[in-house]
Amino acid sequence: MKKLISCSLGASLALGISITAFAGDGNVNGPTGNISAAPSEVRADTALSNGVVRKVDRPSGMITIEHGALENVGMPPMTMAYKAKDAAVLQQAKEGEKVKFRLENLNGTYTITTLKKR
């Protein structure tokens, strides 16, 4: 009986270590490796990327932004035009201004959902 308990405990510990190692590798909830962390616990500023507005095309609803890597959509640094989510986002954009923004892939279209001055 002692051997069975010992083996079960050993297997449980090995399994626990494996789960912990897996959770810390490539976890979408953040760099902490805490799989119980809810996305709402992530600070809002960490979800925003830095960029510079290069062009605002109000008739088409597009904003061109020069930016670094966008981790949340897997995009490398570049300058590209993106659709503004709504008129409020479009009105906040001014050419040459440094901004913090959130880009999301909404139904196959990269869309700026949040835009703030830096």
Backbone as CSV, one residue per row, in Angstrom:
resi,resn,N_x,N_y,N_z,CA_x,CA_y,CA_z,C_x,C_y,C_z
1,MET,0.815,-1.184,0.000,0.000,0.000,0.000,0.860,1.250,0.000
2,LYS,1.951,1.217,0.743,2.823,2.381,0.796,3.421,2.672,-0.574
3,LYS,3.766,1.630,-1.323,4.335,1.841,-2.653,3.322,2.500,-3.583
4,LEU,2.090,2.095,-3.500,1.049,2.645,-4.355,0.850,4.128,-4.048
5,ILE,0.789,4.485,-2.802,0.640,5.885,-2.412,1.855,6.674,-2.858
6,SER,3.034,6.124,-2.675,4.267,6.784,-3.075,4.285,7.030,-4.584
7,CYS,3.886,6.021,-5.357,3.851,6.181,-6.810,2.820,7.221,-7.213
8,SER,1.657,7.175,-6.588,0.604,8.136,-6.915,1.046,9.545,-6.585
9,LEU,1.676,9.727,-5.442,2.167,11.034,-5.051,3.250,11.496,-6.020
10,GLY,4.146,10.589,-6.381,5.204,10.933,-7.329,4.638,11.320,-8.689
11,ALA,3.645,10.580,-9.153,3.015,10.894,-10.436,2.295,12.229,-10.360
12,SER,1.638,12.493,-9.242,0.937,13.770,-9.072,1.915,14.928,-9.084
13,LEU,3.031,14.759,-8.391,4.034,15.824,-8.382,4.604,16.042,-9.773
14,ALA,4.887,14.956,-10.477,5.436,15.084,-11.830,4.432,15.773,-12.740
15,LEU,3.172,15.414,-12.614,2.124,16.032,-13.414,2.007,17.512,-13.072
16,GLY,2.047,17.842,-11.795,1.961,19.234,-11.353,3.098,20.065,-11.909
17,ILE,4.287,19.517,-11.934,5.448,20.234,-12.482,5.274,20.430,-13.978
18,SER,4.781,19.419,-14.663,4.570,19.536,-16.105,3.551,20.617,-16.428
19,ILE,2.464,20.664,-15.671,1.437,21.674,-15.910,2.000,23.063,-15.668
20,THR,2.753,23.232,-14.588,3.342,24.528,-14.284,4.298,24.954,-15.387
21,ALA,5.136,24.042,-15.861,6.090,24.384,-16.921,5.346,24.757,-18.198
22,PHE,4.281,24.037,-18.521,3.515,24.332,-19.732,2.822,25.680,-19.618
23,ALA,2.242,25.983,-18.452,1.492,27.222,-18.281,2.387,28.437,-18.450
24,GLY,3.666,28.340,-18.108,4.560,29.476,-18.223,5.120,29.657,-19.620
25,ASP,4.812,28.768,-20.533,5.387,28.828,-21.867,4.306,29.139,-22.892
26,GLY,4.282,30.361,-23.410,3.339,30.707,-24.454,1.937,30.970,-23.949
27,ASN,1.803,31.294,-22.685,0.492,31.554,-22.105,-0.079,32.858,-22.625
28,VAL,-1.290,32.831,-23.151,-1.908,34.029,-23.709,-2.382,35.003,-22.641
29,ASN,-2.406,34.598,-21.394,-2.866,35.489,-20.334,-1.773,36.401,-19.807
30,GLY,-0.591,36.327,-20.344,0.458,37.238,-19.902,1.733,36.521,-19.544
31,PRO,2.767,37.299,-19.268,4.089,36.743,-19.009,4.226,36.092,-17.648
32,THR,3.232,36.176,-16.781,3.349,35.621,-15.445,3.220,34.112,-15.438
33,GLY,2.622,33.537,-16.473,2.408,32.105,-16.503,1.236,31.692,-15.628
34,ASN,0.460,32.622,-15.146,-0.676,32.339,-14.280,-1.900,32.093,-15.147
35,ILE,-2.279,30.829,-15.303,-3.376,30.520,-16.209,-4.717,30.937,-15.644
36,SER,-4.785,31.292,-14.353,-6.056,31.719,-13.784,-6.265,33.220,-13.925
37,ALA,-5.273,33.958,-14.417,-5.415,35.404,-14.554,-6.428,35.735,-15.634
38,ALA,-7.401,36.537,-15.290,-8.422,36.943,-16.252,-7.882,38.076,-17.106
39,PRO,-8.259,38.155,-18.381,-7.798,39.245,-19.241,-8.109,40.619,-18.664
40,SER,-9.158,40.756,-17.871,-9.510,42.047,-17.292,-8.479,42.506,-16.265
41,GLU,-7.640,41.583,-15.776,-6.615,41.946,-14.807,-5.408,42.594,-15.466
42,VAL,-5.304,42.533,-16.789,-4.197,43.133,-17.507,-4.448,44.628,-17.591
43,ARG,-3.446,45.442,-17.246,-3.609,46.898,-17.297,-3.949,47.343,-18.713
44,ALA,-4.790,48.340,-18.825,-5.223,48.845,-20.131,-4.041,49.370,-20.944
45,ASP,-3.054,50.013,-20.291,-1.912,50.570,-21.012,-1.071,49.489,-21.690
46,THR,-1.051,48.269,-21.141,-0.244,47.217,-21.744,-0.875,46.732,-23.044
47,ALA,-2.165,47.001,-23.229,-2.858,46.569,-24.434,-2.709,47.584,-25.562
48,LEU,-2.141,48.760,-25.267,-1.992,49.797,-26.270,-0.577,49.805,-26.828
49,SER,-0.458,50.119,-28.110,0.833,50.192,-28.780,1.151,51.638,-29.113
50,ASN,2.440,51.950,-29.237,2.871,53.298,-29.601,2.927,53.446,-31.108
51,GLY,2.602,54.640,-31.576,2.673,54.913,-32.999,2.669,56.396,-33.280
52,VAL,2.832,56.748,-34.546,2.766,58.130,-35.001,1.783,58.174,-36.161
53,VAL,0.808,59.077,-36.068,-0.180,59.223,-37.135,0.505,59.903,-38.316
54,ARG,0.485,59.262,-39.472,1.113,59.804,-40.675,0.090,60.427,-41.622
55,LYS,-1.152,59.910,-41.608,-2.175,60.447,-42.498,-3.548,60.109,-41.935
56,VAL,-4.484,61.050,-42.103,-5.870,60.814,-41.710,-6.731,61.051,-42.945
57,ASP,-7.440,60.034,-43.377,-8.323,60.132,-44.541,-9.755,59.964,-44.037
58,ARG,-10.364,61.085,-43.647,-11.697,61.039,-43.053,-12.770,60.497,-44.005
59,PRO,-12.765,60.862,-45.300,-13.808,60.326,-46.186,-13.819,58.790,-46.265
60,SER,-12.631,58.181,-46.215,-12.576,56.720,-46.300,-12.594,56.055,-44.920
61,GLY,-12.411,56.860,-43.850,-12.389,56.304,-42.494,-11.096,55.589,-42.161
62,MET,-9.997,55.983,-42.840,-8.709,55.307,-42.648,-7.706,56.232,-41.951
63,ILE,-6.850,55.616,-41.116,-5.766,56.325,-40.438,-4.479,55.560,-40.723
64,THR,-3.473,56.260,-41.243,-2.171,55.639,-41.483,-1.301,55.882,-40.260
65,ILE,-0.766,54.803,-39.704,0.054,54.878,-38.494,1.377,54.161,-38.716
66,GLU,2.453,54.830,-38.299,3.780,54.203,-38.245,3.915,53.638,-36.835
67,HIS,4.227,52.344,-36.746,4.236,51.704,-35.428,5.310,50.628,-35.328
68,GLY,5.569,50.239,-34.088,6.450,49.106,-33.814,5.656,47.819,-33.940
69,ALA,6.227,46.734,-33.447,5.557,45.431,-33.505,4.260,45.469,-32.698
70,LEU,3.212,44.872,-33.263,1.913,44.786,-32.586,1.712,43.335,-32.171
71,GLU,2.067,43.037,-30.940,2.061,41.670,-30.425,0.668,41.040,-30.477
72,ASN,-0.370,41.812,-30.183,-1.705,41.218,-30.095,-2.247,40.729,-31.430
73,VAL,-1.728,41.239,-32.552,-2.170,40.758,-33.867,-1.022,40.126,-34.653
74,GLY,0.153,40.009,-34.022,1.287,39.358,-34.668,1.824,40.114,-35.871
75,MET,1.877,41.441,-35.783,2.304,42.268,-36.902,3.666,42.897,-36.610
76,PRO,4.582,42.865,-37.580,5.896,43.481,-37.381,5.789,45.005,-37.498
77,PRO,6.858,45.728,-37.153,6.857,47.185,-37.306,6.623,47.574,-38.770
78,MET,5.812,48.604,-38.979,5.529,49.076,-40.334,4.738,50.368,-40.292
79,THR,4.487,50.928,-41.455,3.573,52.056,-41.613,2.459,51.569,-42.521
80,MET,1.200,51.664,-42.020,0.085,51.113,-42.776,-1.205,51.850,-42.441
81,ALA,-2.129,51.882,-43.394,-3.444,52.489,-43.175,-4.388,51.446,-42.581
82,TYR,-5.115,51.859,-41.562,-6.070,50.981,-40.890,-7.430,51.667,-40.815
83,LYS,-8.469,50.886,-40.784,-9.832,51.383,-40.643,-10.032,51.867,-39.208
84,ALA,-10.682,53.021,-39.043,-11.055,53.511,-37.715,-12.379,52.852,-37.325
85,LYS,-12.491,52.453,-36.075,-13.697,51.772,-35.599,-14.936,52.643,-35.769
86,ASP,-14.785,53.932,-35.451,-15.924,54.835,-35.549,-15.446,56.275,-35.725
87,ALA,-16.398,57.197,-35.861,-16.074,58.605,-36.098,-15.298,59.214,-34.935
88,ALA,-15.556,58.771,-33.710,-14.847,59.308,-32.543,-13.350,59.015,-32.631
89,VAL,-12.991,57.805,-33.018,-11.574,57.441,-33.180,-10.965,58.275,-34.303
90,LEU,-11.678,58.424,-35.388,-11.206,59.188,-36.543,-10.970,60.649,-36.184
91,GLN,-11.848,61.234,-35.397,-11.731,62.648,-35.020,-10.542,62.900,-34.088
92,GLN,-10.132,61.902,-33.316,-9.011,62.056,-32.390,-7.670,62.073,-33.104
93,ALA,-7.609,61.558,-34.313,-6.338,61.411,-35.034,-5.926,62.717,-35.700
94,LYS,-4.662,63.092,-35.472,-4.096,64.279,-36.105,-2.726,63.922,-36.667
95,GLU,-2.485,64.289,-37.913,-1.218,63.949,-38.569,-0.028,64.466,-37.779
96,GLY,0.993,63.612,-37.655,2.225,63.949,-36.953,2.174,63.723,-35.454
97,GLU,1.024,63.397,-34.924,0.859,63.225,-33.488,1.282,61.838,-33.028
98,LYS,1.977,61.799,-31.870,2.345,60.518,-31.253,1.130,60.017,-30.492
99,VAL,0.815,58.732,-30.707,-0.389,58.160,-30.109,-0.122,56.798,-29.481
100,LYS,-1.056,56.384,-28.640,-1.161,55.014,-28.153,-2.452,54.510,-28.767
101,PHE,-2.418,53.293,-29.297,-3.604,52.785,-29.977,-3.732,51.287,-29.808
102,ARG,-4.938,50.821,-30.060,-5.217,49.384,-30.030,-5.726,48.981,-31.404
103,LEU,-5.056,48.010,-32.009,-5.458,47.476,-33.301,-5.995,46.071,-33.084
104,GLU,-7.146,45.786,-33.668,-7.739,44.455,-33.559,-8.169,43.982,-34.934
105,ASN,-8.174,42.682,-35.111,-8.657,42.086,-36.351,-10.141,41.793,-36.161
106,LEU,-10.983,42.668,-36.709,-12.433,42.512,-36.582,-13.001,42.013,-37.901
107,ASN,-13.439,40.781,-37.901,-14.029,40.168,-39.105,-13.101,40.268,-40.316
108,GLY,-11.809,40.069,-40.100,-10.852,40.070,-41.195,-10.325,41.438,-41.582
109,THR,-10.719,42.497,-40.864,-10.241,43.851,-41.164,-9.500,44.399,-39.950
110,TYR,-8.240,44.815,-40.150,-7.496,45.435,-39.062,-8.125,46.788,-38.780
111,THR,-8.568,46.962,-37.527,-9.350,48.129,-37.140,-8.766,48.763,-35.884
112,ILE,-8.623,50.100,-35.907,-8.181,50.834,-34.717,-9.398,51.013,-33.836
113,THR,-9.371,50.391,-32.650,-10.518,50.444,-31.756,-10.351,51.512,-30.680
114,THR,-9.105,51.871,-30.369,-8.801,52.886,-29.360,-7.642,53.727,-29.862
115,LEU,-7.707,55.031,-29.636,-6.622,55.929,-30.035,-6.556,57.056,-29.009
116,LYS,-5.362,57.270,-28.425,-5.145,58.321,-27.415,-3.844,59.046,-27.710
117,LYS,-3.764,60.320,-27.352,-2.495,61.051,-27.428,-1.518,60.464,-26.432
118,ARG,-0.221,60.484,-26.796,0.813,60.041,-25.841,1.263,61.206,-25.033
